[in-house]
Amino acid sequence: MIVEDEPEIAELLQDYLEEEHYEVILAIDGREALTLFRECRPQLVILDIMLPKLDGMEVCRMIRAESSIPIIMLSAKKSDVDKIIGLGIGADDYVVKPFSPGEMIARVKAQLRRVHQLSSPPETPAIIRHQDLELHLHAYEVTVRNQPIPFSAKEFEVLRCLALHPNQVLTREQIFQQVWGYNERGDLNTVTVHIKKIREKIEADPANPMIIRTVWGVGYKLAGGTR
């Protein structure tokens, strides 16, 4: 789904995506985006920030509360603060206008590949359990005390990265490289933002975290045993 109020940009992206055999739906404002999202259940959303009726930040928050599908934010704003805010509310990537349609296609493919790269038949599930926390690795799902918790794809991958290395301290550089990749340009503060969001979702007291511990001057670790 493309949510963009500038017809030229929306139609250009649609043409390029359809050439790659993706089915595309368009929305021109935030309210229409939410309606179409709930009706059509797209696999990925390209979401402009500056939208009429309901801005892209709020649309991102509302989609993320219901789904963990990849969300790529699109904006003319270039400041790092906007980027961090965008990622902090659950966006998985951020593209600044003007952009190359080819670059956007590559990012769409990368996000969809990341979501599906560990998919496997349902009869061979992979689950990591840690206290009241469960990670369903193939389904990209997280539950706390048997209650499903909405996670973005990147939030899930950060938590998975820590869960696969219990009691091992990982630096922000290691987490960034494993989740975003060696060739991805970005700010290491993105890792800090994602850790904060994850703690808010899984910790009983995010200000005094017991599951994801900070090892000052080094990085983060998932404390305690997993099974």
PyMOL commands that place a pseudoatom at each C-alpha (Angstrom):
pseudoatom trace, name=CA, resn=MET, resi=1, chain=A, elem=C, hetatm=0, pos=[0.000, 0.000, 0.000]
pseudoatom trace, name=CA, resn=ILE, resi=2, chain=A, elem=C, hetatm=0, pos=[1.281, 3.466, -0.957]
pseudoatom trace, name=CA, resn=VAL, resi=3, chain=A, elem=C, hetatm=0, pos=[-0.002, 6.358, 1.153]
pseudoatom trace, name=CA, resn=GLU, resi=4, chain=A, elem=C, hetatm=0, pos=[0.957, 9.557, -0.643]
pseudoatom trace, name=CA, resn=ASP, resi=5, chain=A, elem=C, hetatm=0, pos=[-1.040, 12.729, -1.394]
pseudoatom trace, name=CA, resn=GLU, resi=6, chain=A, elem=C, hetatm=0, pos=[1.168, 13.785, -4.314]
pseudoatom trace, name=CA, resn=PRO, resi=7, chain=A, elem=C, hetatm=0, pos=[-0.304, 11.923, -7.321]
pseudoatom trace, name=CA, resn=GLU, resi=8, chain=A, elem=C, hetatm=0, pos=[2.893, 12.082, -9.385]
pseudoatom trace, name=CA, resn=ILE, resi=9, chain=A, elem=C, hetatm=0, pos=[4.948, 10.344, -6.701]
pseudoatom trace, name=CA, resn=ALA, resi=10, chain=A, elem=C, hetatm=0, pos=[2.244, 7.796, -5.896]
pseudoatom trace, name=CA, resn=GLU, resi=11, chain=A, elem=C, hetatm=0, pos=[1.708, 6.870, -9.554]
pseudoatom trace, name=CA, resn=LEU, resi=12, chain=A, elem=C, hetatm=0, pos=[5.452, 6.680, -10.247]
pseudoatom trace, name=CA, resn=LEU, resi=13, chain=A, elem=C, hetatm=0, pos=[5.950, 4.261, -7.355]
pseudoatom trace, name=CA, resn=GLN, resi=14, chain=A, elem=C, hetatm=0, pos=[2.909, 2.281, -8.406]
pseudoatom trace, name=CA, resn=ASP, resi=15, chain=A, elem=C, hetatm=0, pos=[4.247, 1.889, -11.957]
pseudoatom trace, name=CA, resn=TYR, resi=16, chain=A, elem=C, hetatm=0, pos=[7.663, 0.697, -10.754]
pseudoatom trace, name=CA, resn=LEU, resi=17, chain=A, elem=C, hetatm=0, pos=[6.200, -1.721, -8.194]
pseudoatom trace, name=CA, resn=GLU, resi=18, chain=A, elem=C, hetatm=0, pos=[3.736, -3.174, -10.678]
pseudoatom trace, name=CA, resn=GLU, resi=19, chain=A, elem=C, hetatm=0, pos=[6.595, -3.734, -13.112]
pseudoatom trace, name=CA, resn=GLU, resi=20, chain=A, elem=C, hetatm=0, pos=[8.066, -5.928, -10.369]
pseudoatom trace, name=CA, resn=HIS, resi=21, chain=A, elem=C, hetatm=0, pos=[4.727, -7.795, -10.205]
pseudoatom trace, name=CA, resn=TYR, resi=22, chain=A, elem=C, hetatm=0, pos=[3.547, -6.340, -6.893]
pseudoatom trace, name=CA, resn=GLU, resi=23, chain=A, elem=C, hetatm=0, pos=[-0.133, -5.621, -6.413]
pseudoatom trace, name=CA, resn=VAL, resi=24, chain=A, elem=C, hetatm=0, pos=[-0.479, -1.985, -5.330]
pseudoatom trace, name=CA, resn=ILE, resi=25, chain=A, elem=C, hetatm=0, pos=[-3.248, -0.041, -3.628]
pseudoatom trace, name=CA, resn=LEU, resi=26, chain=A, elem=C, hetatm=0, pos=[-3.170, 3.740, -3.197]
pseudoatom trace, name=CA, resn=ALA, resi=27, chain=A, elem=C, hetatm=0, pos=[-4.412, 6.022, -0.438]
pseudoatom trace, name=CA, resn=ILE, resi=28, chain=A, elem=C, hetatm=0, pos=[-4.255, 9.816, -0.559]
pseudoatom trace, name=CA, resn=ASP, resi=29, chain=A, elem=C, hetatm=0, pos=[-4.854, 10.680, 3.101]
pseudoatom trace, name=CA, resn=GLY, resi=30, chain=A, elem=C, hetatm=0, pos=[-4.387, 9.150, 6.541]
pseudoatom trace, name=CA, resn=ARG, resi=31, chain=A, elem=C, hetatm=0, pos=[-7.980, 8.159, 7.146]
pseudoatom trace, name=CA, resn=GLU, resi=32, chain=A, elem=C, hetatm=0, pos=[-8.299, 6.416, 3.787]
pseudoatom trace, name=CA, resn=ALA, resi=33, chain=A, elem=C, hetatm=0, pos=[-5.015, 4.640, 4.540]
pseudoatom trace, name=CA, resn=LEU, resi=34, chain=A, elem=C, hetatm=0, pos=[-6.381, 3.136, 7.760]
pseudoatom trace, name=CA, resn=THR, resi=35, chain=A, elem=C, hetatm=0, pos=[-9.603, 2.079, 6.057]
pseudoatom trace, name=CA, resn=LEU, resi=36, chain=A, elem=C, hetatm=0, pos=[-7.775, 0.369, 3.184]
pseudoatom trace, name=CA, resn=PHE, resi=37, chain=A, elem=C, hetatm=0, pos=[-5.239, -1.178, 5.543]
pseudoatom trace, name=CA, resn=ARG, resi=38, chain=A, elem=C, hetatm=0, pos=[-8.003, -2.870, 7.542]
pseudoatom trace, name=CA, resn=GLU, resi=39, chain=A, elem=C, hetatm=0, pos=[-9.909, -3.932, 4.437]
pseudoatom trace, name=CA, resn=CYS, resi=40, chain=A, elem=C, hetatm=0, pos=[-7.021, -5.137, 2.253]
pseudoatom trace, name=CA, resn=ARG, resi=41, chain=A, elem=C, hetatm=0, pos=[-4.346, -6.197, 4.791]
pseudoatom trace, name=CA, resn=PRO, resi=42, chain=A, elem=C, hetatm=0, pos=[-1.290, -5.286, 2.656]
pseudoatom trace, name=CA, resn=GLN, resi=43, chain=A, elem=C, hetatm=0, pos=[2.082, -6.932, 3.227]
pseudoatom trace, name=CA, resn=LEU, resi=44, chain=A, elem=C, hetatm=0, pos=[3.981, -3.624, 3.323]
pseudoatom trace, name=CA, resn=VAL, resi=45, chain=A, elem=C, hetatm=0, pos=[3.167, 0.088, 3.602]
pseudoatom trace, name=CA, resn=ILE, resi=46, chain=A, elem=C, hetatm=0, pos=[5.018, 3.032, 2.038]
pseudoatom trace, name=CA, resn=LEU, resi=47, chain=A, elem=C, hetatm=0, pos=[3.801, 5.925, 4.167]
pseudoatom trace, name=CA, resn=ASP, resi=48, chain=A, elem=C, hetatm=0, pos=[4.321, 9.648, 3.625]
pseudoatom trace, name=CA, resn=ILE, resi=49, chain=A, elem=C, hetatm=0, pos=[4.590, 11.737, 6.800]
pseudoatom trace, name=CA, resn=MET, resi=50, chain=A, elem=C, hetatm=0, pos=[2.817, 14.882, 5.597]
pseudoatom trace, name=CA, resn=LEU, resi=51, chain=A, elem=C, hetatm=0, pos=[-0.735, 13.753, 4.860]
pseudoatom trace, name=CA, resn=PRO, resi=52, chain=A, elem=C, hetatm=0, pos=[-4.147, 15.426, 5.005]
pseudoatom trace, name=CA, resn=LYS, resi=53, chain=A, elem=C, hetatm=0, pos=[-6.759, 14.427, 7.611]
pseudoatom trace, name=CA, resn=LEU, resi=54, chain=A, elem=C, hetatm=0, pos=[-4.347, 12.265, 9.650]
pseudoatom trace, name=CA, resn=ASP, resi=55, chain=A, elem=C, hetatm=0, pos=[-0.568, 12.588, 9.480]
pseudoatom trace, name=CA, resn=GLY, resi=56, chain=A, elem=C, hetatm=0, pos=[1.760, 9.719, 8.686]
pseudoatom trace, name=CA, resn=MET, resi=57, chain=A, elem=C, hetatm=0, pos=[3.201, 9.501, 12.199]
pseudoatom trace, name=CA, resn=GLU, resi=58, chain=A, elem=C, hetatm=0, pos=[-0.243, 8.843, 13.665]
pseudoatom trace, name=CA, resn=VAL, resi=59, chain=A, elem=C, hetatm=0, pos=[-1.108, 6.401, 10.875]
pseudoatom trace, name=CA, resn=CYS, resi=60, chain=A, elem=C, hetatm=0, pos=[2.144, 4.540, 11.599]
pseudoatom trace, name=CA, resn=ARG, resi=61, chain=A, elem=C, hetatm=0, pos=[1.315, 4.298, 15.306]
pseudoatom trace, name=CA, resn=MET, resi=62, chain=A, elem=C, hetatm=0, pos=[-2.182, 2.975, 14.581]
pseudoatom trace, name=CA, resn=ILE, resi=63, chain=A, elem=C, hetatm=0, pos=[-1.020, 0.407, 12.015]
pseudoatom trace, name=CA, resn=ARG, resi=64, chain=A, elem=C, hetatm=0, pos=[1.763, -0.748, 14.326]
pseudoatom trace, name=CA, resn=ALA, resi=65, chain=A, elem=C, hetatm=0, pos=[-0.760, -1.281, 17.134]
pseudoatom trace, name=CA, resn=GLU, resi=66, chain=A, elem=C, hetatm=0, pos=[-2.533, -3.782, 14.875]
pseudoatom trace, name=CA, resn=SER, resi=67, chain=A, elem=C, hetatm=0, pos=[0.212, -5.322, 12.760]
pseudoatom trace, name=CA, resn=SER, resi=68, chain=A, elem=C, hetatm=0, pos=[3.957, -5.971, 12.475]
pseudoatom trace, name=CA, resn=ILE, resi=69, chain=A, elem=C, hetatm=0, pos=[4.130, -5.555, 8.684]
pseudoatom trace, name=CA, resn=PRO, resi=70, chain=A, elem=C, hetatm=0, pos=[7.056, -3.484, 7.343]
pseudoatom trace, name=CA, resn=ILE, resi=71, chain=A, elem=C, hetatm=0, pos=[6.439, 0.271, 7.190]
pseudoatom trace, name=CA, resn=ILE, resi=72, chain=A, elem=C, hetatm=0, pos=[8.684, 2.514, 5.080]
pseudoatom trace, name=CA, resn=MET, resi=73, chain=A, elem=C, hetatm=0, pos=[8.291, 6.196, 5.974]
pseudoatom trace, name=CA, resn=LEU, resi=74, chain=A, elem=C, hetatm=0, pos=[8.584, 8.738, 3.168]
pseudoatom trace, name=CA, resn=SER, resi=75, chain=A, elem=C, hetatm=0, pos=[9.269, 12.430, 3.796]
pseudoatom trace, name=CA, resn=ALA, resi=76, chain=A, elem=C, hetatm=0, pos=[10.872, 15.621, 2.523]
pseudoatom trace, name=CA, resn=LYS, resi=77, chain=A, elem=C, hetatm=0, pos=[12.313, 16.196, 5.994]
pseudoatom trace, name=CA, resn=LYS, resi=78, chain=A, elem=C, hetatm=0, pos=[16.011, 15.404, 6.292]
pseudoatom trace, name=CA, resn=SER, resi=79, chain=A, elem=C, hetatm=0, pos=[16.847, 15.952, 9.953]
pseudoatom trace, name=CA, resn=ASP, resi=80, chain=A, elem=C, hetatm=0, pos=[18.104, 13.050, 12.034]
pseudoatom trace, name=CA, resn=VAL, resi=81, chain=A, elem=C, hetatm=0, pos=[15.501, 13.883, 14.690]
pseudoatom trace, name=CA, resn=ASP, resi=82, chain=A, elem=C, hetatm=0, pos=[12.697, 13.149, 12.255]
pseudoatom trace, name=CA, resn=LYS, resi=83, chain=A, elem=C, hetatm=0, pos=[14.375, 9.882, 11.302]
pseudoatom trace, name=CA, resn=ILE, resi=84, chain=A, elem=C, hetatm=0, pos=[14.714, 8.754, 14.906]
pseudoatom trace, name=CA, resn=ILE, resi=85, chain=A, elem=C, hetatm=0, pos=[11.117, 9.732, 15.667]
pseudoatom trace, name=CA, resn=GLY, resi=86, chain=A, elem=C, hetatm=0, pos=[9.937, 7.817, 12.618]
pseudoatom trace, name=CA, resn=LEU, resi=87, chain=A, elem=C, hetatm=0, pos=[11.803, 4.673, 13.603]
pseudoatom trace, name=CA, resn=GLY, resi=88, chain=A, elem=C, hetatm=0, pos=[10.831, 5.081, 17.252]
pseudoatom trace, name=CA, resn=ILE, resi=89, chain=A, elem=C, hetatm=0, pos=[7.107, 4.831, 16.509]
pseudoatom trace, name=CA, resn=GLY, resi=90, chain=A, elem=C, hetatm=0, pos=[7.588, 1.544, 14.708]
pseudoatom trace, name=CA, resn=ALA, resi=91, chain=A, elem=C, hetatm=0, pos=[8.724, 2.372, 11.185]
pseudoatom trace, name=CA, resn=ASP, resi=92, chain=A, elem=C, hetatm=0, pos=[11.174, -0.124, 9.685]
pseudoatom trace, name=CA, resn=ASP, resi=93, chain=A, elem=C, hetatm=0, pos=[12.866, 2.198, 7.200]
pseudoatom trace, name=CA, resn=TYR, resi=94, chain=A, elem=C, hetatm=0, pos=[12.924, 5.866, 6.217]
pseudoatom trace, name=CA, resn=VAL, resi=95, chain=A, elem=C, hetatm=0, pos=[13.422, 7.380, 2.746]
pseudoatom trace, name=CA, resn=VAL, resi=96, chain=A, elem=C, hetatm=0, pos=[13.939, 11.089, 2.115]
pseudoatom trace, name=CA, resn=LYS, resi=97, chain=A, elem=C, hetatm=0, pos=[12.556, 12.844, -0.981]
pseudoatom trace, name=CA, resn=PRO, resi=98, chain=A, elem=C, hetatm=0, pos=[13.749, 13.149, -3.663]
pseudoatom trace, name=CA, resn=PHE, resi=99, chain=A, elem=C, hetatm=0, pos=[14.600, 9.488, -4.029]
pseudoatom trace, name=CA, resn=SER, resi=100, chain=A, elem=C, hetatm=0, pos=[15.400, 7.019, -6.764]
pseudoatom trace, name=CA, resn=PRO, resi=101, chain=A, elem=C, hetatm=0, pos=[12.477, 4.693, -7.601]
pseudoatom trace, name=CA, resn=GLY, resi=102, chain=A, elem=C, hetatm=0, pos=[15.059, 1.943, -8.000]
pseudoatom trace, name=CA, resn=GLU, resi=103, chain=A, elem=C, hetatm=0, pos=[16.285, 2.525, -4.461]
pseudoatom trace, name=CA, resn=MET, resi=104, chain=A, elem=C, hetatm=0, pos=[12.715, 2.339, -3.136]
pseudoatom trace, name=CA, resn=ILE, resi=105, chain=A, elem=C, hetatm=0, pos=[12.121, -0.942, -4.971]
pseudoatom trace, name=CA, resn=ALA, resi=106, chain=A, elem=C, hetatm=0, pos=[15.331, -2.326, -3.449]
pseudoatom trace, name=CA, resn=ARG, resi=107, chain=A, elem=C, hetatm=0, pos=[14.201, -1.287, 0.031]
pseudoatom trace, name=CA, resn=VAL, resi=108, chain=A, elem=C, hetatm=0, pos=[10.762, -2.840, -0.480]
pseudoatom trace, name=CA, resn=LYS, resi=109, chain=A, elem=C, hetatm=0, pos=[12.363, -6.109, -1.563]
pseudoatom trace, name=CA, resn=ALA, resi=110, chain=A, elem=C, hetatm=0, pos=[14.782, -6.019, 1.374]
pseudoatom trace, name=CA, resn=GLN, resi=111, chain=A, elem=C, hetatm=0, pos=[11.982, -5.505, 3.901]
pseudoatom trace, name=CA, resn=LEU, resi=112, chain=A, elem=C, hetatm=0, pos=[9.823, -8.285, 2.454]
pseudoatom trace, name=CA, resn=ARG, resi=113, chain=A, elem=C, hetatm=0, pos=[12.808, -10.614, 2.215]
pseudoatom trace, name=CA, resn=ARG, resi=114, chain=A, elem=C, hetatm=0, pos=[13.715, -9.886, 5.844]
pseudoatom trace, name=CA, resn=VAL, resi=115, chain=A, elem=C, hetatm=0, pos=[10.202, -10.726, 7.014]
pseudoatom trace, name=CA, resn=HIS, resi=116, chain=A, elem=C, hetatm=0, pos=[10.046, -13.980, 5.080]
pseudoatom trace, name=CA, resn=GLN, resi=117, chain=A, elem=C, hetatm=0, pos=[13.663, -15.158, 5.205]
pseudoatom trace, name=CA, resn=LEU, resi=118, chain=A, elem=C, hetatm=0, pos=[13.102, -17.406, 8.239]
pseudoatom trace, name=CA, resn=SER, resi=119, chain=A, elem=C, hetatm=0, pos=[9.665, -18.653, 7.215]
pseudoatom trace, name=CA, resn=SER, resi=120, chain=A, elem=C, hetatm=0, pos=[9.248, -22.414, 7.371]
pseudoatom trace, name=CA, resn=PRO, resi=121, chain=A, elem=C, hetatm=0, pos=[6.395, -24.953, 7.447]
pseudoatom trace, name=CA, resn=PRO, resi=122, chain=A, elem=C, hetatm=0, pos=[4.111, -24.562, 10.467]
pseudoatom trace, name=CA, resn=GLU, resi=123, chain=A, elem=C, hetatm=0, pos=[4.772, -28.157, 11.547]
pseudoatom trace, name=CA, resn=THR, resi=124, chain=A, elem=C, hetatm=0, pos=[8.351, -27.219, 12.490]
pseudoatom trace, name=CA, resn=PRO, resi=125, chain=A, elem=C, hetatm=0, pos=[7.909, -24.160, 14.730]
pseudoatom trace, name=CA, resn=ALA, resi=126, chain=A, elem=C, hetatm=0, pos=[10.825, -22.380, 16.378]
pseudoatom trace, name=CA, resn=ILE, resi=127, chain=A, elem=C, hetatm=0, pos=[10.040, -20.740, 19.708]
pseudoatom trace, name=CA, resn=ILE, resi=128, chain=A, elem=C, hetatm=0, pos=[12.302, -19.114, 22.263]
pseudoatom trace, name=CA, resn=ARG, resi=129, chain=A, elem=C, hetatm=0, pos=[10.855, -18.887, 25.763]
pseudoatom trace, name=CA, resn=HIS, resi=130, chain=A, elem=C, hetatm=0, pos=[12.241, -16.561, 28.417]
pseudoatom trace, name=CA, resn=GLN, resi=131, chain=A, elem=C, hetatm=0, pos=[10.280, -16.255, 31.642]
pseudoatom trace, name=CA, resn=ASP, resi=132, chain=A, elem=C, hetatm=0, pos=[6.845, -14.951, 30.522]
pseudoatom trace, name=CA, resn=LEU, resi=133, chain=A, elem=C, hetatm=0, pos=[8.187, -14.015, 27.081]
pseudoatom trace, name=CA, resn=GLU, resi=134, chain=A, elem=C, hetatm=0, pos=[7.823, -16.114, 23.919]
pseudoatom trace, name=CA, resn=LEU, resi=135, chain=A, elem=C, hetatm=0, pos=[9.305, -15.395, 20.493]
pseudoatom trace, name=CA, resn=HIS, resi=136, chain=A, elem=C, hetatm=0, pos=[7.814, -17.314, 17.576]
pseudoatom trace, name=CA, resn=LEU, resi=137, chain=A, elem=C, hetatm=0, pos=[10.745, -16.997, 15.200]
pseudoatom trace, name=CA, resn=HIS, resi=138, chain=A, elem=C, hetatm=0, pos=[9.087, -18.145, 12.005]
pseudoatom trace, name=CA, resn=ALA, resi=139, chain=A, elem=C, hetatm=0, pos=[5.901, -16.158, 12.516]
pseudoatom trace, name=CA, resn=TYR, resi=140, chain=A, elem=C, hetatm=0, pos=[7.575, -12.966, 13.778]
pseudoatom trace, name=CA, resn=GLU, resi=141, chain=A, elem=C, hetatm=0, pos=[5.252, -12.988, 16.791]
pseudoatom trace, name=CA, resn=VAL, resi=142, chain=A, elem=C, hetatm=0, pos=[5.865, -12.079, 20.422]
pseudoatom trace, name=CA, resn=THR, resi=143, chain=A, elem=C, hetatm=0, pos=[3.681, -12.964, 23.394]
pseudoatom trace, name=CA, resn=VAL, resi=144, chain=A, elem=C, hetatm=0, pos=[3.989, -11.878, 27.017]
pseudoatom trace, name=CA, resn=ARG, resi=145, chain=A, elem=C, hetatm=0, pos=[2.049, -13.996, 29.518]
pseudoatom trace, name=CA, resn=ASN, resi=146, chain=A, elem=C, hetatm=0, pos=[0.288, -15.569, 26.517]
pseudoatom trace, name=CA, resn=GLN, resi=147, chain=A, elem=C, hetatm=0, pos=[-0.892, -12.180, 25.254]
pseudoatom trace, name=CA, resn=PRO, resi=148, chain=A, elem=C, hetatm=0, pos=[0.224, -11.200, 21.722]
pseudoatom trace, name=CA, resn=ILE, resi=149, chain=A, elem=C, hetatm=0, pos=[2.246, -7.969, 21.606]
pseudoatom trace, name=CA, resn=PRO, resi=150, chain=A, elem=C, hetatm=0, pos=[2.459, -5.968, 18.339]
pseudoatom trace, name=CA, resn=PHE, resi=151, chain=A, elem=C, hetatm=0, pos=[6.077, -5.689, 17.139]
pseudoatom trace, name=CA, resn=SER, resi=152, chain=A, elem=C, hetatm=0, pos=[7.510, -4.069, 14.056]
pseudoatom trace, name=CA, resn=ALA, resi=153, chain=A, elem=C, hetatm=0, pos=[9.762, -6.298, 11.959]
pseudoatom trace, name=CA, resn=LYS, resi=154, chain=A, elem=C, hetatm=0, pos=[12.886, -4.462, 13.138]
pseudoatom trace, name=CA, resn=GLU, resi=155, chain=A, elem=C, hetatm=0, pos=[11.834, -4.543, 16.804]
pseudoatom trace, name=CA, resn=PHE, resi=156, chain=A, elem=C, hetatm=0, pos=[11.330, -8.288, 16.489]
pseudoatom trace, name=CA, resn=GLU, resi=157, chain=A, elem=C, hetatm=0, pos=[14.730, -8.767, 14.866]
pseudoatom trace, name=CA, resn=VAL, resi=158, chain=A, elem=C, hetatm=0, pos=[16.496, -6.783, 17.601]
pseudoatom trace, name=CA, resn=LEU, resi=159, chain=A, elem=C, hetatm=0, pos=[14.804, -8.885, 20.280]
pseudoatom trace, name=CA, resn=ARG, resi=160, chain=A, elem=C, hetatm=0, pos=[15.524, -12.080, 18.337]
pseudoatom trace, name=CA, resn=CYS, resi=161, chain=A, elem=C, hetatm=0, pos=[19.181, -11.071, 18.031]
pseudoatom trace, name=CA, resn=LEU, resi=162, chain=A, elem=C, hetatm=0, pos=[19.436, -10.762, 21.823]
pseudoatom trace, name=CA, resn=ALA, resi=163, chain=A, elem=C, hetatm=0, pos=[17.370, -13.902, 22.469]
pseudoatom trace, name=CA, resn=LEU, resi=164, chain=A, elem=C, hetatm=0, pos=[19.607, -16.029, 20.261]
pseudoatom trace, name=CA, resn=HIS, resi=165, chain=A, elem=C, hetatm=0, pos=[22.580, -14.953, 22.412]
pseudoatom trace, name=CA, resn=PRO, resi=166, chain=A, elem=C, hetatm=0, pos=[21.225, -15.137, 25.988]
pseudoatom trace, name=CA, resn=ASN, resi=167, chain=A, elem=C, hetatm=0, pos=[23.490, -13.671, 28.678]
pseudoatom trace, name=CA, resn=GLN, resi=168, chain=A, elem=C, hetatm=0, pos=[25.906, -12.518, 25.979]
pseudoatom trace, name=CA, resn=VAL, resi=169, chain=A, elem=C, hetatm=0, pos=[26.548, -8.787, 25.788]
pseudoatom trace, name=CA, resn=LEU, resi=170, chain=A, elem=C, hetatm=0, pos=[26.087, -7.410, 22.282]
pseudoatom trace, name=CA, resn=THR, resi=171, chain=A, elem=C, hetatm=0, pos=[27.319, -3.966, 21.311]
pseudoatom trace, name=CA, resn=ARG, resi=172, chain=A, elem=C, hetatm=0, pos=[25.128, -1.540, 19.440]
pseudoatom trace, name=CA, resn=GLU, resi=173, chain=A, elem=C, hetatm=0, pos=[27.413, -2.043, 16.440]
pseudoatom trace, name=CA, resn=GLN, resi=174, chain=A, elem=C, hetatm=0, pos=[26.862, -5.834, 16.527]
pseudoatom trace, name=CA, resn=ILE, resi=175, chain=A, elem=C, hetatm=0, pos=[23.090, -5.437, 16.806]
pseudoatom trace, name=CA, resn=PHE, resi=176, chain=A, elem=C, hetatm=0, pos=[22.984, -2.875, 13.994]
pseudoatom trace, name=CA, resn=GLN, resi=177, chain=A, elem=C, hetatm=0, pos=[25.056, -5.067, 11.693]
pseudoatom trace, name=CA, resn=GLN, resi=178, chain=A, elem=C, hetatm=0, pos=[22.958, -8.171, 12.371]
pseudoatom trace, name=CA, resn=VAL, resi=179, chain=A, elem=C, hetatm=0, pos=[19.591, -6.440, 12.023]
pseudoatom trace, name=CA, resn=TRP, resi=180, chain=A, elem=C, hetatm=0, pos=[20.192, -3.700, 9.449]
pseudoatom trace, name=CA, resn=GLY, resi=181, chain=A, elem=C, hetatm=0, pos=[23.219, -5.120, 7.659]
pseudoatom trace, name=CA, resn=TYR, resi=182, chain=A, elem=C, hetatm=0, pos=[26.813, -4.122, 7.054]
pseudoatom trace, name=CA, resn=ASN, resi=183, chain=A, elem=C, hetatm=0, pos=[25.960, -2.015, 4.019]
pseudoatom trace, name=CA, resn=GLU, resi=184, chain=A, elem=C, hetatm=0, pos=[23.087, -0.079, 5.572]
pseudoatom trace, name=CA, resn=ARG, resi=185, chain=A, elem=C, hetatm=0, pos=[23.764, 3.551, 6.386]
pseudoatom trace, name=CA, resn=GLY, resi=186, chain=A, elem=C, hetatm=0, pos=[22.296, 4.636, 9.678]
pseudoatom trace, name=CA, resn=ASP, resi=187, chain=A, elem=C, hetatm=0, pos=[22.720, 6.022, 13.154]
pseudoatom trace, name=CA, resn=LEU, resi=188, chain=A, elem=C, hetatm=0, pos=[23.575, 3.643, 16.002]
pseudoatom trace, name=CA, resn=ASN, resi=189, chain=A, elem=C, hetatm=0, pos=[21.034, 5.583, 18.065]
pseudoatom trace, name=CA, resn=THR, resi=190, chain=A, elem=C, hetatm=0, pos=[18.467, 3.654, 16.037]
pseudoatom trace, name=CA, resn=VAL, resi=191, chain=A, elem=C, hetatm=0, pos=[19.406, 0.604, 18.135]
pseudoatom trace, name=CA, resn=THR, resi=192, chain=A, elem=C, hetatm=0, pos=[18.873, 2.577, 21.357]
pseudoatom trace, name=CA, resn=VAL, resi=193, chain=A, elem=C, hetatm=0, pos=[15.454, 3.734, 20.152]
pseudoatom trace, name=CA, resn=HIS, resi=194, chain=A, elem=C, hetatm=0, pos=[14.403, 0.179, 19.315]
pseudoatom trace, name=CA, resn=ILE, resi=195, chain=A, elem=C, hetatm=0, pos=[15.607, -1.177, 22.668]
pseudoatom trace, name=CA, resn=LYS, resi=196, chain=A, elem=C, hetatm=0, pos=[13.541, 1.507, 24.429]
pseudoatom trace, name=CA, resn=LYS, resi=197, chain=A, elem=C, hetatm=0, pos=[10.412, 0.590, 22.445]
pseudoatom trace, name=CA, resn=ILE, resi=198, chain=A, elem=C, hetatm=0, pos=[10.917, -3.134, 23.107]
pseudoatom trace, name=CA, resn=ARG, resi=199, chain=A, elem=C, hetatm=0, pos=[11.324, -2.547, 26.840]
pseudoatom trace, name=CA, resn=GLU, resi=200, chain=A, elem=C, hetatm=0, pos=[8.089, -0.567, 26.893]
pseudoatom trace, name=CA, resn=LYS, resi=201, chain=A, elem=C, hetatm=0, pos=[6.341, -3.617, 25.449]
pseudoatom trace, name=CA, resn=ILE, resi=202, chain=A, elem=C, hetatm=0, pos=[7.860, -6.484, 27.444]
pseudoatom trace, name=CA, resn=GLU, resi=203, chain=A, elem=C, hetatm=0, pos=[9.176, -5.124, 30.744]
pseudoatom trace, name=CA, resn=ALA, resi=204, chain=A, elem=C, hetatm=0, pos=[6.987, -4.850, 33.835]
pseudoatom trace, name=CA, resn=ASP, resi=205, chain=A, elem=C, hetatm=0, pos=[8.902, -1.660, 34.669]
pseudoatom trace, name=CA, resn=PRO, resi=206, chain=A, elem=C, hetatm=0, pos=[10.669, -0.265, 31.578]
pseudoatom trace, name=CA, resn=ALA, resi=207, chain=A, elem=C, hetatm=0, pos=[12.576, 2.222, 33.752]
pseudoatom trace, name=CA, resn=ASN, resi=208, chain=A, elem=C, hetatm=0, pos=[14.068, -0.706, 35.693]
pseudoatom trace, name=CA, resn=PRO, resi=209, chain=A, elem=C, hetatm=0, pos=[14.417, -3.416, 33.030]
pseudoatom trace, name=CA, resn=MET, resi=210, chain=A, elem=C, hetatm=0, pos=[14.945, -7.000, 34.149]
pseudoatom trace, name=CA, resn=ILE, resi=211, chain=A, elem=C, hetatm=0, pos=[14.858, -8.768, 30.776]
pseudoatom trace, name=CA, resn=ILE, resi=212, chain=A, elem=C, hetatm=0, pos=[16.986, -6.562, 28.521]
pseudoatom trace, name=CA, resn=ARG, resi=213, chain=A, elem=C, hetatm=0, pos=[19.853, -5.281, 30.650]
pseudoatom trace, name=CA, resn=THR, resi=214, chain=A, elem=C, hetatm=0, pos=[22.183, -2.430, 29.763]
pseudoatom trace, name=CA, resn=VAL, resi=215, chain=A, elem=C, hetatm=0, pos=[25.856, -3.145, 30.324]
pseudoatom trace, name=CA, resn=TRP, resi=216, chain=A, elem=C, hetatm=0, pos=[27.205, 0.391, 30.526]
pseudoatom trace, name=CA, resn=GLY, resi=217, chain=A, elem=C, hetatm=0, pos=[29.972, 1.166, 28.107]
pseudoatom trace, name=CA, resn=VAL, resi=218, chain=A, elem=C, hetatm=0, pos=[29.469, -2.130, 26.265]
pseudoatom trace, name=CA, resn=GLY, resi=219, chain=A, elem=C, hetatm=0, pos=[25.927, -2.837, 25.070]
pseudoatom trace, name=CA, resn=TYR, resi=220, chain=A, elem=C, hetatm=0, pos=[22.868, -4.942, 25.900]
pseudoatom trace, name=CA, resn=LYS, resi=221, chain=A, elem=C, hetatm=0, pos=[22.083, -8.503, 26.906]
pseudoatom trace, name=CA, resn=LEU, resi=222, chain=A, elem=C, hetatm=0, pos=[19.033, -10.677, 27.475]
pseudoatom trace, name=CA, resn=ALA, resi=223, chain=A, elem=C, hetatm=0, pos=[19.379, -11.546, 31.150]
pseudoatom trace, name=CA, resn=GLY, resi=224, chain=A, elem=C, hetatm=0, pos=[18.551, -14.924, 32.636]
pseudoatom trace, name=CA, resn=GLY, resi=225, chain=A, elem=C, hetatm=0, pos=[18.034, -18.297, 31.011]
pseudoatom trace, name=CA, resn=THR, resi=226, chain=A, elem=C, hetatm=0, pos=[16.058, -19.167, 27.904]
pseudoatom trace, name=CA, resn=ARG, resi=227, chain=A, elem=C, hetatm=0, pos=[14.556, -22.499, 27.042]
for i in range(1, 227): cmd.bond("trace and resi %d" % i, "trace and resi %d" % (i + 1))
show_as sticks, trace
zoom trace
